[in-house]
Amino acid sequence: MYELIQAGERTWYINSPAKMGIFKINEQEVCLIDSGNDKEAGRKINKLLEANHWTLAGIINTHSNADHIGGNKFLQQKTGCKIISTDIENTFARHPILEPSFLYGGYPFKGLRNKFLMAQPSEPTYNIDDHLPEGLEYFRLGGHYLDMIGIKTADDICFLADCVFGENILDKYHLSFVYDAEAFLATLDFVEQLEAKLFVPAHAEACEDIRPLVKVNRDKVYEIMDRILTICSMPLCFEDILQAVFDHYELTMDFNQYVLVGSTVRSYLSYLYDQGKMTCEIKDNKMLWQTMA
């Protein structure tokens, strides 16, 4: 784990639980794409940089989920590097309490204030439109999170963050996190048309052809929405819907999974409602969802 793999003349990726990228800006300086899930990830990255005699000029965060920004603070304190992303993702990186608050829908209790959902703060941060290193371009990958981006290097290598997940992950967990289902599906359509020498998703193996993985992810989205429509053949409140989803996919609920899967199910309910496939009403002080006849 944390194996450094060269993908192009100036491009490497770090094979880790959430794959990261390294792009060589010049003979000495490099830019990191994401920083792993915690301080220990930051330490491992720093050892790789030192072993190759590289100076870390900046970290581009594709988005602000804790497993992508967890090494920021350690590396920034160690090297003085810039932290670069889009405006809203920078805001969440500076104020990481926002992630569990956003997922839970209120102030998160102690069981949710953990490194899986809440990284250490990154400060200061810089806007990617003004500080993107030469040799890199970015593109927006909506749907998974608030304003996630992908990065393409001068070597024609595309880092795709969390817009697709590996088939093994989907087979085990079924529900990858989705904030905006409509945008997520649009991103899959966009990525399906991308051309590159190599694609590096954060949670799947690097590949030359991304289209099969896009199809697997798209099919899973529609499968989950069909399951929700089946579950809601009678009026149900959210907690009952969530329990039925966990039961159907034989998932084990804990505090983290409750907010991650729960937020995703709410996003699917919103999408299905907006598409005219579900109704929603307040009855006896309960919000009830039901599939349209």
C-alpha positions as CSV (number, residue, x, y, z in Angstrom):
1,M,0.0,0.0,0.0
2,Y,1.1,3.6,-0.8
3,E,3.1,2.3,-3.8
4,L,4.2,5.0,-6.1
5,I,3.3,4.1,-9.7
6,Q,4.5,6.2,-12.7
7,A,1.7,6.8,-15.2
8,G,3.4,9.3,-17.5
9,E,6.6,11.3,-18.0
10,R,5.5,13.8,-15.3
11,T,2.6,11.9,-13.6
12,W,2.5,9.3,-10.9
13,Y,-0.3,8.0,-8.7
14,I,-0.1,6.6,-5.2
15,N,-1.9,3.2,-4.9
16,S,-3.7,3.6,-1.6
17,P,-7.3,3.3,-0.2
18,A,-8.1,6.6,-1.9
19,K,-5.7,6.9,-4.8
20,M,-3.7,10.2,-5.0
21,G,-1.8,11.8,-7.9
22,I,1.6,13.5,-8.2
23,F,2.4,15.8,-11.0
24,K,5.9,17.1,-11.5
25,I,5.7,20.9,-12.1
26,N,9.4,21.3,-12.7
27,E,12.7,19.6,-11.8
28,Q,12.1,20.0,-8.1
29,E,8.5,20.9,-7.4
30,V,5.5,18.6,-7.5
31,C,1.8,19.0,-7.0
32,L,-0.2,16.4,-5.0
33,I,-3.8,15.5,-6.0
34,D,-5.6,14.7,-2.8
35,S,-3.8,13.8,0.5
36,G,-5.4,10.7,1.9
37,N,-7.5,10.0,5.0
38,D,-5.5,11.2,8.0
39,K,-2.2,12.4,9.5
40,E,-0.6,9.0,9.0
41,A,-1.4,9.2,5.3
42,G,0.3,12.5,5.2
43,R,3.4,11.0,6.9
44,K,3.6,8.2,4.2
45,I,3.2,10.7,1.4
46,N,6.0,12.9,2.9
47,K,8.3,9.9,3.0
48,L,7.6,9.3,-0.7
49,L,8.3,12.9,-1.5
50,E,11.6,12.9,0.5
51,A,12.7,9.6,-1.1
52,N,12.4,11.2,-4.5
53,H,13.9,14.6,-3.5
54,W,10.7,16.4,-4.4
55,T,9.4,19.6,-2.9
56,L,5.6,19.8,-2.4
57,A,4.4,23.1,-3.9
58,G,0.7,22.4,-3.5
59,I,-2.2,20.0,-2.9
60,I,-5.2,20.0,-5.2
61,N,-8.2,18.6,-3.4
62,T,-10.7,17.1,-5.8
63,H,-13.3,17.5,-3.0
64,S,-13.4,17.9,0.7
65,N,-14.5,14.4,2.0
66,A,-12.3,13.6,4.9
67,D,-10.6,10.6,3.1
68,H,-9.3,13.0,0.5
69,I,-8.1,15.9,2.6
70,G,-7.0,14.1,5.8
71,G,-3.3,14.6,5.1
72,N,-3.6,18.3,4.3
73,K,-2.8,19.7,7.7
74,F,0.3,17.5,8.3
75,L,1.7,18.2,4.8
76,Q,0.9,21.9,4.9
77,Q,2.6,22.3,8.3
78,K,5.6,20.2,7.1
79,T,6.1,21.9,3.8
80,G,4.2,25.2,3.7
81,C,2.4,24.0,0.5
82,K,-0.7,25.6,-0.9
83,I,-4.1,23.9,-0.5
84,I,-6.1,24.4,-3.8
85,S,-9.7,23.6,-4.7
86,T,-13.0,25.1,-5.6
87,D,-14.6,27.7,-3.4
88,I,-17.2,25.5,-1.6
89,E,-14.8,22.6,-1.2
90,N,-12.2,24.9,0.3
91,T,-14.8,26.2,2.8
92,F,-15.5,22.6,4.0
93,A,-11.7,22.0,4.2
94,R,-11.2,25.0,6.3
95,H,-14.2,24.2,8.5
96,P,-14.4,20.3,8.6
97,I,-17.2,20.3,11.1
98,L,-19.4,21.2,8.1
99,E,-19.1,17.6,6.7
100,P,-20.7,15.7,9.6
101,S,-23.1,18.6,10.2
102,F,-24.2,18.5,6.5
103,L,-24.6,14.7,6.5
104,Y,-26.4,14.6,9.8
105,G,-28.6,17.6,9.3
106,G,-27.7,19.2,12.7
107,Y,-24.9,19.5,15.1
108,P,-23.2,16.1,15.0
109,F,-23.0,14.1,18.2
110,K,-19.7,12.8,19.4
111,G,-20.1,9.5,17.5
112,L,-20.0,11.4,14.2
113,R,-17.1,13.7,15.1
114,N,-14.5,11.2,13.9
115,K,-11.6,11.3,11.4
116,F,-13.7,9.3,8.9
117,L,-16.2,12.2,8.6
118,M,-14.2,15.1,9.9
119,A,-10.6,15.9,8.8
120,Q,-8.2,18.4,10.5
121,P,-8.7,21.9,9.2
122,S,-6.8,23.2,6.2
123,E,-5.8,26.9,6.4
124,P,-5.2,28.8,4.3
125,T,-6.7,27.6,1.0
126,Y,-6.6,29.0,-2.5
127,N,-9.0,29.0,-5.4
128,I,-8.2,26.6,-8.2
129,D,-9.0,29.2,-11.0
130,D,-6.1,31.4,-9.8
131,H,-3.6,28.8,-8.6
132,L,-3.8,25.8,-10.9
133,P,-0.2,24.8,-11.8
134,E,0.8,24.9,-15.5
135,G,0.4,21.5,-17.1
136,L,-2.8,20.7,-15.4
137,E,-6.5,21.3,-16.3
138,Y,-9.6,20.6,-14.2
139,F,-13.1,19.7,-15.0
140,R,-16.2,19.5,-12.8
141,L,-17.6,16.2,-11.7
142,G,-20.9,17.0,-10.1
143,G,-23.1,14.7,-8.1
144,H,-21.0,12.9,-5.6
145,Y,-20.3,16.0,-3.5
146,L,-20.8,19.7,-3.5
147,D,-18.3,20.8,-6.3
148,M,-16.0,17.9,-6.9
149,I,-13.4,18.2,-9.7
150,G,-11.3,15.9,-11.8
151,I,-7.7,16.7,-12.9
152,K,-6.1,16.0,-16.3
153,T,-2.3,16.2,-16.5
154,A,-0.1,17.1,-19.5
155,D,0.7,13.4,-19.8
156,D,-3.0,12.8,-20.7
157,I,-3.7,11.1,-17.3
158,C,-7.2,11.8,-15.8
159,F,-7.8,11.6,-12.0
160,L,-11.5,11.0,-11.5
161,A,-11.9,11.3,-7.7
162,D,-15.1,9.6,-6.6
163,C,-17.3,9.9,-9.7
164,V,-17.1,6.1,-10.2
165,F,-16.4,3.3,-7.7
166,G,-14.9,-0.1,-8.2
167,E,-17.2,-3.0,-9.0
168,N,-15.9,-4.8,-5.8
169,I,-17.0,-1.9,-3.7
170,L,-20.4,-1.6,-5.3
171,D,-20.9,-5.4,-4.8
172,K,-20.1,-5.1,-1.1
173,Y,-21.7,-1.8,-0.2
174,H,-24.1,-1.1,-3.1
175,L,-24.7,2.5,-2.2
176,S,-21.8,4.9,-3.0
177,F,-22.4,8.4,-1.6
178,V,-24.5,10.6,-3.9
179,Y,-25.4,14.2,-3.1
180,D,-27.2,15.0,-6.3
181,A,-28.5,12.0,-8.3
182,E,-29.3,14.0,-11.5
183,A,-25.8,15.6,-11.5
184,F,-24.2,12.3,-10.7
185,L,-25.8,10.7,-13.8
186,A,-24.9,13.6,-15.9
187,T,-21.2,13.2,-14.8
188,L,-21.3,9.6,-15.7
189,D,-22.4,10.6,-19.2
190,F,-19.6,13.1,-19.4
191,V,-16.9,10.8,-18.2
192,E,-18.1,8.1,-20.6
193,Q,-17.1,10.4,-23.4
194,L,-13.7,11.4,-22.0
195,E,-10.6,10.4,-23.8
196,A,-7.3,9.9,-22.0
197,K,-4.2,7.6,-21.9
198,L,-5.1,6.4,-18.4
199,F,-8.0,7.0,-16.0
200,V,-7.3,6.9,-12.2
201,P,-10.5,6.8,-10.1
202,A,-9.8,7.2,-6.3
203,H,-11.6,4.0,-5.4
204,A,-11.1,1.7,-8.4
205,E,-8.2,0.3,-10.4
206,A,-6.5,2.6,-12.9
207,C,-7.7,1.7,-16.4
208,E,-7.3,2.7,-20.1
209,D,-11.1,2.3,-20.8
210,I,-13.4,3.9,-18.3
211,R,-16.6,3.0,-20.1
212,P,-17.3,-0.4,-18.5
213,L,-16.9,1.0,-15.0
214,V,-19.2,3.9,-15.9
215,K,-21.9,1.4,-16.9
216,V,-21.5,-0.6,-13.7
217,N,-22.0,2.6,-11.6
218,R,-24.9,3.8,-13.7
219,D,-26.7,0.4,-13.5
220,K,-26.3,0.4,-9.8
221,V,-27.8,3.9,-9.5
222,Y,-30.9,2.8,-11.4
223,E,-31.1,-0.5,-9.5
224,I,-31.2,1.4,-6.2
225,M,-33.8,3.8,-7.4
226,D,-35.9,0.9,-8.6
227,R,-35.6,-0.7,-5.2
228,I,-36.7,2.5,-3.4
229,L,-39.7,2.7,-5.7
230,T,-40.6,-0.9,-4.8
231,I,-40.1,-0.2,-1.1
232,C,-42.4,2.8,-1.3
233,S,-45.4,1.1,-2.8
234,M,-47.2,2.1,0.4
235,P,-46.6,5.4,2.3
236,L,-43.5,5.2,4.4
237,C,-41.5,7.6,6.5
238,F,-37.8,8.0,5.9
239,E,-36.6,5.8,8.8
240,D,-38.7,2.9,7.5
241,I,-37.3,3.4,3.9
242,L,-33.8,3.5,5.2
243,Q,-34.3,0.3,7.3
244,A,-35.7,-1.4,4.2
245,V,-32.7,-0.4,2.1
246,F,-30.3,-1.7,4.7
247,D,-32.2,-4.9,5.1
248,H,-32.5,-5.5,1.3
249,Y,-28.7,-5.1,0.7
250,E,-27.8,-6.8,4.0
251,L,-25.8,-3.8,5.2
252,T,-24.8,-3.3,8.8
253,M,-25.8,0.1,10.2
254,D,-23.5,2.2,12.3
255,F,-23.4,5.9,13.0
256,N,-21.2,6.6,9.9
257,Q,-23.3,4.4,7.6
258,Y,-26.5,5.9,9.0
259,V,-25.5,9.4,7.8
260,L,-23.8,8.4,4.6
261,V,-26.4,6.0,3.3
262,G,-29.1,8.0,4.8
263,S,-28.1,11.2,3.0
264,T,-27.8,9.2,-0.2
265,V,-31.3,7.8,0.1
266,R,-32.6,11.2,0.8
267,S,-30.9,12.4,-2.4
268,Y,-32.5,9.6,-4.4
269,L,-35.9,10.4,-2.9
270,S,-35.5,14.1,-4.0
271,Y,-34.6,13.0,-7.5
272,L,-37.5,10.6,-7.8
273,Y,-39.9,13.3,-6.4
274,D,-38.6,15.9,-8.8
275,Q,-38.9,13.4,-11.7
276,G,-42.6,12.9,-10.8
277,K,-42.1,9.3,-9.7
278,M,-42.9,9.8,-6.1
279,T,-45.3,11.8,-3.9
280,C,-44.5,13.3,-0.5
281,E,-47.0,14.4,2.1
282,I,-47.2,15.3,5.8
283,K,-49.7,13.2,7.7
284,D,-50.1,12.8,11.4
285,N,-46.8,14.8,11.8
286,K,-44.9,12.4,9.6
287,M,-43.4,13.0,6.2
288,L,-44.5,10.1,4.1
289,W,-43.1,9.0,0.7
290,Q,-45.0,6.9,-1.8
291,T,-44.4,5.8,-5.4
292,M,-46.8,7.3,-7.9
293,A,-49.4,4.8,-9.1
